[in-house]
Amino acid sequence: TGEIMRFPGRIKAVDGPNSANFQVDFVPRVTLPLTARNLTILNTDYDNWAALVACENHGGT
């Protein structure tokens, strides 16, 4: 198991405000390490268009 990294994000509707398709942008922008696995949206706050995203970073050798 690697360390758990958490990032704040902003929810953005892909196809307009009534779309069921969402993507999450990292705010501020982060570059995930190539060793990051299991990206998970922990919780979403649609009223504020906010999300918390977590991933496991398994690190290099």
C-alpha positions in Angstrom: 0.0 0.0 0.0 1.2 3.5 -0.8 0.6 6.8 0.8 -2.9 8.3 0.2 -2.8 11.7 -1.5 -5.8 14.0 -1.3 -6.5 16.9 -3.6 -9.3 19.5 -3.6 -11.1 19.7 -6.9 -13.8 21.5 -8.8 -16.7 19.7 -10.4 -17.4 20.7 -14.0 -20.3 19.5 -16.1 -18.9 18.3 -19.4 -22.0 18.8 -21.6 -23.6 21.8 -19.9 -25.2 22.4 -16.6 -27.9 19.7 -16.9 -25.4 17.0 -18.0 -24.9 13.8 -16.2 -21.3 13.8 -17.3 -18.9 15.4 -14.9 -15.3 15.9 -14.7 -13.2 17.1 -11.7 -10.5 19.6 -12.2 -7.8 19.9 -9.6 -7.6 23.3 -7.9 -4.9 24.4 -7.7 -3.6 22.4 -10.6 -1.6 19.3 -9.5 0.4 16.8 -11.5 -0.2 13.3 -10.3 2.8 11.2 -10.1 3.0 8.4 -12.6 2.8 5.9 -9.7 -0.6 7.2 -8.6 -3.2 4.5 -8.6 -6.9 4.1 -7.7 -8.1 7.7 -8.2 -11.2 8.1 -6.1 -13.6 10.9 -5.6 -14.1 10.8 -1.8 -17.0 13.3 -1.6 -18.8 15.8 -3.7 -20.5 19.0 -2.8 -22.6 19.9 -5.8 -24.0 23.1 -4.2 -20.4 24.5 -4.2 -19.1 22.5 -7.2 -16.4 21.1 -5.0 -15.0 17.6 -4.6 -12.2 15.8 -2.7 -10.2 13.4 -4.8 -7.8 10.8 -3.3 -5.3 8.5 -4.9 -2.8 6.0 -3.7 0.8 6.9 -4.6 2.9 3.8 -4.7 6.2 5.6 -5.3 9.1 4.5 -7.4 12.0 2.3 -6.5 
